């Protein structure tokens, strides 16, 4: 509510000046918190809006629900730990990545979400504009960096070098979430060059929660159910 609304209400209710000022101050704090929250959400640039409430844990029996709920409270960010979601397409890796990002915004952390291949292209573009070190410095300071679909589409060694610089700068200082449908031991063979992918992986997994989601795609399960109901 606006200050004018509060002031009008207060004229009709006997209140002392101190209570009136406290109420105004709370309104201003709430307004600023809401504005900052909206800015964090816009700045993160999530690819969609997905929350834990819409995630069906029953579809992935092997997934530790208690661990997921515990992690999303933000302890991994406080401890500068990373998370890697590994699983086949359609198992909910992006869903949980976005939910964790949204939750981090609510906890007042800065967040950036990228499709991994998009970030690789952005890094090359920044290099062409002689702005790569500024961009690396910027991403190195983000509280939570989310890379979606890593290794799904290989990118150049130059882009990988830039990405490693970011991960190296963030090591034990900031948190990174990676989702991938490629097993970690196949990352190097996917990119056809060992360095800097090996170094990047070493830095990511040192302080990391690796969440295995390799089970039948619940997206496929949902589609099969729909087909059965229409047949």
C-alpha positions in Angstrom: 0.0 0.0 0.0 1.1 3.6 -0.6 2.0 6.1 2.1 -1.1 8.1 1.4 -3.3 5.1 2.0 -1.6 4.5 5.3 -1.8 8.1 6.3 -5.5 8.2 5.6 -6.1 5.1 7.7 -4.1 6.4 10.6 -6.1 9.6 10.8 -9.2 7.4 11.5 -7.4 5.3 14.2 -5.9 6.8 17.3 -2.2 6.0 17.1 0.8 7.7 18.5 3.5 9.2 16.2 6.0 6.5 16.9 3.7 3.7 15.7 2.8 5.7 12.6 6.5 6.1 11.7 7.3 2.4 12.4 4.5 1.5 10.0 5.7 3.8 7.3 9.3 2.5 7.7 8.1 -1.1 7.4 6.2 -0.2 4.2 9.3 1.4 2.7 11.4 -1.7 3.6 8.9 -4.1 2.1 8.8 -2.0 -1.0 12.5 -1.9 -1.4 12.8 -5.7 -0.8 10.2 -6.4 -3.4 11.9 -4.2 -5.9 15.3 -5.8 -5.2 13.7 -9.2 -5.5 12.2 -8.4 -8.9 15.6 -7.1 -10.1 17.3 -10.3 -9.1 14.8 -12.4 -10.9 15.0 -10.3 -14.1 18.8 -10.2 -14.0 19.0 -14.0 -13.6 17.4 -14.5 -17.0 15.9 -17.9 -16.3 14.7 -19.9 -19.3 11.4 -20.5 -17.6 9.5 -20.6 -14.3 9.8 -24.0 -12.6 9.3 -24.7 -8.9 9.7 -27.6 -6.5 6.0 -27.7 -6.1 5.6 -28.9 -9.7 8.3 -31.5 -9.4 7.2 -35.1 -9.1 9.6 -36.9 -6.9 7.6 -40.1 -7.3 8.8 -40.3 -10.9 12.5 -40.6 -9.9 12.6 -43.2 -7.1 16.4 -43.0 -6.7 16.4 -39.2 -6.0 16.9 -38.3 -2.4 14.1 -35.8 -1.8 15.3 -34.9 1.7 18.7 -33.9 0.3 17.1 -31.8 -2.5 14.9 -30.0 0.0 17.9 -29.4 2.4 20.1 -28.1 -0.4 17.6 -25.6 -1.7 17.5 -23.9 1.6 20.8 -22.4 0.5 23.5 -24.1 2.7 25.5 -25.0 -0.3 25.8 -21.3 -1.3 26.9 -20.4 2.2 29.6 -23.1 2.1 30.6 -22.1 -1.5 29.8 -25.7 -2.7 28.7 -26.7 -6.2 25.9 -28.9 -7.5 25.9 -31.1 -10.6 22.7 -32.6 -11.8 23.5 -35.6 -14.0 20.8 -37.4 -15.9 19.1 -38.4 -19.2 17.0 -35.8 -21.0 13.6 -35.2 -19.4 14.6 -36.2 -15.9 14.1 -32.8 -14.4 17.7 -31.4 -14.3 16.7 -28.0 -15.7 13.6 -28.0 -13.5 15.6 -28.3 -10.3 18.3 -25.9 -11.5 15.7 -23.2 -12.1 14.0 -23.9 -8.8 17.3 -23.6 -6.9 18.0 -20.4 -8.8 14.6 -18.9 -7.9 15.1 -19.9 -4.3 18.6 -18.3 -4.2 17.0 -15.1 -5.5 14.5 -15.2 -2.6 17.4 -15.7 -0.3 18.9 -12.4 -1.7 21.7 -14.0 -3.6 22.7 -12.8 -7.1 22.0 -15.4 -9.8 22.8 -15.9 -13.5 21.3 -18.6 -15.6 22.8 -19.7 -18.9 22.5 -22.5 -21.4 26.1 -23.6 -21.5 26.4 -23.2 -25.3 24.9 -19.7 -25.1 27.5 -18.7 -22.5 30.3 -20.1 -24.7 29.1 -17.9 -27.6 28.7 -14.9 -25.3 32.3 -15.3 -24.1 33.6 -15.4 -27.7 31.6 -12.3 -28.5 33.0 -10.5 -25.5 36.5 -11.4 -26.6 35.8 -10.0 -30.1 34.8 -6.8 -28.4 37.9 -6.7 -26.2 35.7 -7.0 -23.1 36.4 -10.6 -22.1 38.3 -9.9 -18.8 35.6 -7.6 -17.6 32.9 -10.2 -18.3 34.9 -12.9 -16.7 35.4 -10.7 -13.6 31.6 -10.0 -13.6 30.6 -13.7 -13.7 33.3 -14.6 -11.2 31.5 -12.5 -8.6 27.9 -13.8 -9.0 26.8 -15.7 -6.0 25.2 -18.5 -8.0 26.1 -19.3 -11.6 23.8 -21.9 -13.3 25.1 -23.7 -16.5 22.3 -25.7 -18.1 23.0 -28.5 -20.6 26.8 -28.6 -20.2 28.5 -30.9 -22.7 25.3 -31.5 -24.6 26.7 -29.3 -27.4 30.5 -29.1 -27.5 32.1 -25.7 -27.9 35.5 -24.5 -28.9 38.7 -24.8 -26.8 39.0 -21.0 -26.7 35.5 -20.7 -25.1 36.4 -23.5 -22.7 39.5 -21.7 -21.7 37.4 -18.6 -20.8 34.9 -20.7 -18.9 37.7 -22.4 -16.9 39.0 -18.9 -15.9 35.5 -18.2 -14.5 35.2 -21.5 -12.6 38.8 -21.1 -11.3 38.0 -17.6 -10.0 34.9 -18.9 -8.3 36.6 -21.9 -6.7 35.9 -22.0 -3.0 34.4 -18.5 -3.2 31.1 -18.8 -5.1 28.7 -21.6 -6.0 27.9 -23.1 -9.4 25.1 -25.4 -10.5 25.7 -27.5 -13.6 23.1 -29.7 -15.4 24.3 -32.3 -17.9 23.1 -35.4 -19.7 26.7 -36.5 -20.3 28.4 -38.6 -17.6 31.3 -36.7 -16.0 33.9 -39.3 -17.2 32.8 -38.6 -20.8 33.2 -34.8 -20.7 36.7 -34.9 -22.1 35.9 -37.3 -25.0 32.8 -35.1 -25.8 35.0 -32.0 -26.3 37.9 -33.8 -28.0 40.4 -32.0 -25.9 41.5 -32.6 -22.3 42.6 -29.3 -21.1 40.9 -27.1 -19.9 37.9 -29.5 -19.5 39.8 -31.7 -17.0 40.8 -28.7 -15.0 37.3 -27.3 -15.0 35.9 -30.6 -13.9 38.4 -30.9 -11.1 37.5 -27.5 -9.7 33.8 -28.2 -10.0 33.7 -31.5 -8.2 36.1 -30.7 -5.4 33.4 -29.3 -3.2 30.3 -30.6 -4.9 27.0 -32.4 -4.5 26.6 -34.7 -7.5 22.9 -35.6 -7.9 22.4 -38.6 -10.1 19.0 -38.4 -11.9 19.6 -41.2 -14.4 16.3 -42.9 -14.5 13.6 -43.2 -17.1 12.5 -39.7 -18.2 9.4 -38.7 -16.3 8.7 -36.4 -19.3 8.4 -39.5 -21.4 6.3 -41.1 -18.8 3.9 -38.2 -18.8 3.7 -38.3 -22.6 2.9 -42.0 -22.5 0.1 -41.5 -20.0 -1.4 -38.8 -22.2 -1.3 -41.1 -25.2 -3.0 -43.9 -23.2 -5.8 -41.6 -22.1 -6.4 -40.5 -25.7 -6.4 -44.1 -27.1 
